[in-house]
């Protein structure tokens, strides 16, 4: 079975999407439509902006979403039998499987980015990558720290991202190394994504998601929150609302997709981060980047 996977924030790079724009009339039309919806020329930043300009959350999230979704729409043999996306990438996956329209997906991603940016400014918060420690040990260490710090991204065995209040994350990093982690390092991010610190953003985004039409998809999506196949539009909607404050169960999602018959994972969007993670989750998995 063909599984298509969509990357999240961090996959962006200067010049992303320019080839698509120049070589596909459909891509050009969709990029221009996106400029109208967003109210600024995001294509100028994507094609000619610096890495620093692309790093701004309100730019990054729509940019990665647009690159992924437009690339999917221009693929000749795009027939997904299952889809999944990492964090932000879940919105790309939901457009790819027909749950959300292109326009609604972009509007939600833009609102998500702005809501997250605001939440980041309320209190100093951050994320850190923990390498070489079992998931259960990471969870145990987080639970022992005063303040908010939680497991946020289960990326692959031995690679987990934690998220929370700045001081709590710093303390957790020290404790992780003492517990045997190979590395525990702060990430250059604007805030504590996929943690309780995102509650203000979740509330804001929930209202926008509730007001958006979700259709029955053409194939199941393996959602970050459940790591299982979901095809019911209302269930997809509810899981998407929870997503901002809940962990990304990427390892578990990929394992479940393989159990359910995934034979080829194709990453659609900028970079090859997810293909690398899939290969670490299952060395036998066949992977490809579009």
GITA-V478306 format. One record per pair of residues at least 24 apart in sequence whose C-alpha atoms are under 6 Angstrom apart, sorted by the first residue. I is the first residue (numbers start at 1). J is the second residue. If there is no record, write none. Layout:
# GITA-V478306
I&J ; I&J
This chain:
# GITA-V478306
1&261 ; 1&262 ; 1&263 ; 2&80 ; 2&81 ; 2&264 ; 3&82 ; 3&83 ; 3&262 ; 3&264 ; 3&265 ; 4&83 ; 4&265 ; 4&266 ; 4&267 ; 5&83 ; 5&84 ; 5&85 ; 5&267 ; 6&85 ; 6&89 ; 6&267 ; 6&268 ; 7&85 ; 7&86 ; 7&89 ; 8&86 ; 8&87 ; 8&88 ; 8&89 ; 11&270 ; 11&271 ; 14&50 ; 14&51 ; 15&46 ; 15&47 ; 15&48 ; 16&46 ; 16&47 ; 17&67 ; 18&47 ; 27&70 ; 57&113 ; 58&113 ; 58&114 ; 62&109 ; 62&110 ; 65&92 ; 67&269 ; 68&268 ; 68&269 ; 81&219 ; 82&219 ; 82&220 ; 82&221 ; 83&221 ; 84&221 ; 84&222 ; 97&217 ; 97&218 ; 97&219 ; 98&217 ; 99&214 ; 99&215 ; 99&216 ; 99&217 ; 100&214 ; 112&205 ; 115&201 ; 116&201 ; 119&198 ; 119&200 ; 119&201 ; 120&191 ; 124&166 ; 125&164 ; 125&165 ; 125&166 ; 125&191 ; 125&192 ; 126&163 ; 126&164 ; 126&166 ; 126&191 ; 126&192 ; 127&162 ; 127&163 ; 127&186 ; 127&187 ; 127&192 ; 128&161 ; 128&162 ; 128&185 ; 128&186 ; 128&187 ; 129&160 ; 129&161 ; 129&184 ; 129&185 ; 130&159 ; 130&160 ; 130&161 ; 130&183 ; 130&184 ; 131&158 ; 131&159 ; 131&181 ; 131&182 ; 131&183 ; 132&158 ; 132&181 ; 132&182 ; 133&158 ; 133&181 ; 134&158 ; 152&194 ; 152&247 ; 153&247 ; 153&248 ; 154&249 ; 154&250 ; 154&251 ; 155&250 ; 155&251 ; 156&251 ; 156&277 ; 156&281 ; 163&192 ; 163&195 ; 164&192 ; 194&244 ; 194&245 ; 194&246 ; 194&247 ; 195&245 ; 196&245 ; 198&245 ; 202&244 ; 206&241 ; 224&248 ; 224&249 ; 227&252 ; 227&253
